[in-house]
Amino acid sequence: MASQGRPRRSTERAWLVTAPLALLAVVFSTCIALVADHPFGKWPLAFVFFVVMAGISFAVLNVYVRRQSVGVTLTEVPLIVALYFLPPLSVVLIYTLSVLIWSASHRFGAAKLWFNVAKAAAATSLASLVLLALPPLKNVGPGTWGSLFLAVCVVTLVSLVSVVGVHVLLQGWQAGRDALRSMPTALLTAGINVAIGLLVLIALKTTWWSALLLAALFSGLVLVYRSYSQFFRQHRTLAGMYELTRLLASGTERSLADILLDRVRALMQAEYATLWLPAQGRHPEVLLTARVDTPGLLDLAPTPASLRQQVHRKGRTLSIGRWLGGDPALRQAAGEERVKDAIVVPLRSGQAVIGTLEVTNRLSDIGHFAPGDIPVFETVAAHAAVALENSRLVDRLRHDADHDALTGLPNRRRLTSSVAEAVKIRAPGEVVALLLFDVDRLRQVNESLGHAAGDKVLMEVAERLRSCAPSSALVGRAGGDEFLVTLRLESTEAALELAAQLREQIRDEMVFDALTLDVDTVVGVAVHPDHGSDAVALLQRVDLAATAAKSVPGSVQLYSPALESRSLRRLGLAGDLQRALDEGELEVYFQPKVTLRDRRLVGVECLARWEHPAHGSVAPDDFVAVAEHTGQLGRLTEFVLRESLRRSRDWSHGEQPLSVAVNLAARTLTDQHFPALVRDLLAEYGVPPQRLTLEVTEAGVLDGTERPIPTLRSLRDLGVRLSVDDFGTGNSSLAQLRRLPVHEVKVDRSFVQGMATDPGDLAIVNAVVMLSQQFGLTVVAEGVESELTLELLQDIGCEIGQGFLFSRPLPYERLEAWFGAQVDPETVVAGELPRLRVVP
């Protein structure tokens, strides 16, 4: 885009041509006065010719060359007659005076006015001198025709050479060459005018009464010419508008502003055409101008800014100029900017004004915009407004197709395209890193606080990532609660380090009005070329890494092939799980729960197990996850409940009932029909409610919402015991347990197994035991695998434990055998729980 046009030389330099022309005119006139017998005279007839010549000079056919124009008039017609009837210096005088009056009436500057006068005087004086050198004009025969034709050609040639000289002087050789191209047309027009003049001369020579017929004929020709000119202008305007409309809709590679302004300027024959679009949404302000002698577009405009601001505010066309009128203050301000006339039209989209289109300075110093130009320009502006609005609509649709509506970040489609482009460029010593941030517990925020709060969380996370990520990174929303950051880094280790840093920077508290939320994320990491060669594979694998990161809260997980094999394995298990439930392939194992002080059996935890015919033993985490995602979780939970309650009913050792504990997935607590199912199963198997314990993980029961509370209360009202499993792995505190209807807390095995070697783990378990007892909650320690751990738990007052020290999970038949082998007969007292031996 051009920021400035070609340097414009001062018009004062035209005096370098005007002065020699004036000198030549004086010299030629002096020669005429010395040579001619009667150089002056016939003043009455001269006055008549002067009036005719001055009047006819206003009928100008302008040939536009860049910023100037070559004016071809009918003055050759009276000039032919005047050269025949009048003395030579009289012809020079009346021709020069007519040009002076014509130039003054158009308010030319001094430089151009005197250039025109000197040119006219020099041309006619030279023509008269040439005519004097030829044989005298005695009649109107061919000899006279040739002499007069030669004299008029001299006038035309001197005028054209002078104009070319000024163009070269002011605008360079290119402008001079352009002016020379108009010479054949000017000479042809002059020849036609000479022929007409000779016919007039013959008629007048025959009888002066022919002047009346000639006047009538001329008047008729003027009317015909005006009609033709109007038709020609209309045709040219329609053709220009058609061409403009076609180009705007053609989808050409040139920008819309280039097409629009270039065509509008040419159509309106203006020096400047300007497009102004104020800032709107994500679109910045646009101010572009096409100028007749400047390639490209300018980023400035000659018209006063107040003019377009008024048009934008009032929504109606404003114009200033000689024939257009306008506010005097605006005309004065425009005059200071060398603007002689301008039309500014609003661009509309419906009722709204989206900008302005303006043209400034009709080409040539004698041209001006007329009131008839305004409707034409308004029609052009209407087409332009539609094209601009359509262009912005297409741009908006393209933007919306590639960006997330909520956060404004690139969406998965755009991210996929960007990653695909990035992996095409091989850079030794660099990797293309993909960091996938998964917002933790967003669904709970939506369900408890509403989707508006969830949207605020997403927008805040997006803003933090955008501000914290390196400037070279592309930050986008991959979908739902997932955000992707992709960039080039020097190594995989650098990607992991950046992921950890970004996660720490965006996990600060989020404050919305009076509400403060703690929002955490997990991060999956994949890099090119180590983890994939194309965008689809990389995005799939970073998804797997983020999913794996969820199993370890607050972690950053790098992709590994093992994650993919596990995901594919889970996918293949979906159909097999349904068949296994239908055919009873699943089993329930039982792990004893023992009092730590006197080692008595108080119950068992019931655990589902699946021995797949092809894959062997399937991990519970795998088939439970498959059940959740395939809608079979309810069937799996009911199966475990039925088997557990049946075994509880059939247990008869020591005449003591067998209490059973069953694990529940967090999603089960959202099922409003689950308490009724538990009630029906208890009644079906005749098991007292207090003999059943339902265990829910800490993350499931303490999710920051009230969502699980109604189901927990309904289960408590049935008399069922409730336990919080894996306590300590989340971000909750014991104080939060006070608002929950639970009876038991199970300390996670990671803390129990570390008690003997890590003072921190020992302190955590000790605090959980002490506070839980103060709240009236039973404490169960998971993962008791050594005598030292058992002693430490006894010392801090933990009541119940389970772990490999006592027994691994066992099928029911082996549980029976284990119980018979472990009971110490000497400890069996009627009505008491039998004491067990410790299994080494």
Number of C-alpha atoms within 10 A of each C-alpha: 11 15 12 14 15 10 9 9 12 10 15 12 13 20 17 13 17 23 15 14 24 20 14 19 23 16 15 23 24 13 14 22 16 11 13 15 9 14 16 17 14 11 13 9 12 20 13 13 22 24 13 16 23 22 14 18 20 17 16 14 13 15 16 16 21 17 17 18 18 20 17 19 18 21 24 27 24 24 27 25 22 25 22 22 16 21 21 26 25 21 28 26 18 22 26 24 18 24 24 19 16 20 21 15 11 13 13 15 14 14 14 19 20 22 25 23 24 26 29 27 30 28 29 30 31 24 26 27 21 17 22 17 11 16 10 12 17 9 12 15 11 9 15 19 19 12 20 26 22 17 25 27 19 19 24 24 15 20 21 21 16 19 23 21 20 23 23 16 19 19 20 13 14 11 21 20 14 16 24 17 11 15 17 10 13 20 17 11 17 23 17 15 22 26 17 17 24 23 17 19 24 16 16 15 16 11 10 11 11 16 14 10 12 15 11 12 11 12 12 12 12 13 11 12 13 13 12 12 13 12 12 12 12 13 12 13 18 14 13 18 20 13 13 22 18 11 16 22 12 9 11 10 7 10 10 17 20 15 16 25 25 21 20 25 23 17 20 23 21 25 19 29 30 28 23 21 19 16 12 9 6 7 11 10 12 14 18 22 29 31 23 19 16 17 14 16 22 19 15 17 21 17 27 16 10 11 21 23 14 15 21 24 10 12 20 14 22 21 25 23 23 14 12 18 14 15 13 10 9 16 22 14 16 21 15 12 13 12 20 21 26 28 26 28 27 27 31 21 15 9 8 11 19 20 25 25 28 28 29 28 24 23 23 20 16 16 17 21 25 16 14 9 14 19 12 16 23 19 13 24 22 17 18 24 22 16 17 22 15 14 16 13 12 12 12 14 12 11 15 14 15 19 20 19 12 12 18 16 23 24 22 21 15 19 24 18 13 16 22 16 12 19 20 11 9 12 12 7 8 15 23 24 29 27 30 31 29 24 20 18 18 20 16 17 21 16 14 14 12 12 15 11 18 20 17 16 23 21 16 16 24 23 17 17 21 17 13 14 20 15 10 10 16 19 25 27 26 24 12 11 19 22 25 29 23 25 21 20 18 14 15 19 11 14 24 19 13 17 26 18 13 20 22 13 14 20 15 13 11 16 13 11 6 5 8 10 14 14 17 20 27 26 32 27 31 32 28 22 15 13 19 16 14 17 20 13 14 27 25 13 25 27 25 24 26 26 19 21 23 18 11 13 16 17 18 25 25 24 23 16 12 9 16 15 11 13 16 11 14 21 16 12 20 18 12 15 23 16 12 15 16 11 9 11 14 18 17 20 22 23 23 25 25 24 19 21 16 15 19 20 23 18 22 23 21 25 19 21 19 20 14 15 9 6 10 9 11 15 12 13 11 15 23 19 15 20 21 15 12 14 11 18 20 15 14 19 19 15 17 22 24 16 16 25 26 17 18 22 18 12 15 11 13 13 11 15 18 22 25 24 25 21 20 18 18 18 12 19 20 14 12 13 11 18 21 13 13 19 15 12 17 22 12 12 15 13 20 17 19 14 19 24 22 21 24 24 22 24 19 19 24 22 19 18 15 13 17 21 17 14 18 22 17 16 22 18 13 17 16 24 21 24 27 26 24 21 23 21 17 16 13 15 13 15 11 10 20 13 9 17 18 23 19 22 27 25 24 21 20 14 23 24 20 16 22 16 10 12 11 12 17 20 14 15 24 19 14 20 25 15 14 21 17 9 14 12 18 17 25 24 28 22 21 21 19 15 12 12 20 20 15 17 24 17 11 15 16 25 19 23 29 26 20 16 17 24 20 14 22 18 16 17 9 13 19 13 11 16 16 13 12 15 18 13 12 8 13 14 11 10 9 12 20 24 20 23 15 12 10 10
